[in-house]
Amino acid sequence: MIKELAVTAFSPSELHTIWDVRDAKAYVEAHLQYAKNHPLETINDQLLATIPVAKPIYVLCGGGTKAGRAAALIESLDSQREVIILKGGTRAAKVAGMVIEGEQ
């Protein structure tokens, strides 16, 4: 099941599974606190197997395009998963003053 949530309405913590699906370079430059880098092309059954099925996966990218594709891919691999797209992505989080790591 795919849901959407404005990134600005989200309070990230180490308890969340947050995947930043941009490439490694963009991730290193700036990413939401607690997000792990899992570029779109690396999402597969083996990666999903590392996350309990009952735990939601939050996905985001820079602005929203890749996150939607990642959510659809996750759903196609395992339709039982709850996937939450963080709308607005890293750019909206930065504008809102959320904690962004890796900025130069």
CORVENFEN-V558082 format. One line per field, one symbol per residue. ss: DSSP state (H for helix, E for strand, C for the rest). phi: phi as a letter, one per 30 degrees, with the letter a starting at -180 (. if undefined). psi: psi as a letter, one per 30 degrees, with the letter a starting at -180 (. if undefined). A space follows every 50 residues. Layout:
ss=???
phi=???
psi=???
//
This chain:
ss=CEEEEEHHHCCCCCCCEEEECCCHHHHHHCEECCCEECCHHHCCHHHHCC CCCCCCEEEECCCCHHHHHHHHHHHHHCCCCCEEEEECHHHHHHHCCCCE ECCC
phi=.cbbbdedcccdbdddcccccddedddddabdeidcdbeedcdaeddddd ceedcdccbabdbkdddddddddedddadddcccdddjhdddddddiddc cidd
psi=kklkkkefgkjklffkjjkjglleeeeeeklkkfkkjikeffkaeeeeff kkefkkkkklaeffeeeeeeeeeeefejffkkkjkjkfaeeeeeefgljk lgk.
//
